Amino acid sequence: MRLWAAALVILLPATLAAEPTDSIPGGHWIANGELSFTDIAGNKSLSLLTTGLGAKLENDSHYEVSLTGSAQYGRSDGDVAVASVKGEFNLRLRPTRRISPFVRTTAAHDAIRNLNVRMSMAAGAEFNLITDGPSSVTVGLAMLQDYESRALPEGSTDPASLSSTRFNLQFRGSTPLRPGVEVSHTSQLEPVAGNLDDYLLSSRTSLKVALTDALAFQTSYTFNRDATPPPGVTYHNDRTLTTGLVVTLK
């Protein structure tokens, strides 16, 4: 919490004081929704539902505020195999400048990985390497504080909650392959400060094909790795391949 307080005190006044408040025009909203469903039956059965919602308030010269939420639920041979929910709030200042300060908070729940809740708060800066034209490449560096509450197996002597200070390294890029077809990728690496072998890694690669101005067909591959998973969880990696529809309202 002290990290967040310091970041807000330093970043927000320094960025906004350079221009009078009444000279900052309002932005415009963009909303999107994503839905995919997989159902396989045979020697093995699998059903997986993935949903996502997002809203973004943009003012290219001054700020960008985004809210996203996603949920996954799946069953395999009658047993729950996936049950997770995640939400994120992100504020970027001067998003089109070469250096863009940001603050971000996330919250997640994953019943299969024994996570009651994982919350994180990050403050840092993004470096926009490519912004001209239809392609974009951005890298970022931040300090992050997280809190994790875990559902411990019976007899475990591990602590039920943990708090860690982490580095946050991120990459984001997108480019059109041809008109109406875009590929994008995001990655985040979060090692614990003082123990780089304890890290979280997440990445998502998507191929989106526009069907209309508001509707697109999207295929996404998501990879998550927890180098030190909660007690009772024996696997480190999660992989998900989804195909579904994305609706965008501007």
Helices and strands as residue ranges (DSSP letters): H 2-16, G 21-23, E 28-40, E 46-59, E 63-76, E 79-93, E 99-110, E 115-130, E 136-150, E 161-178, E 181-192, E 195-210, E 215-226, E 237-249
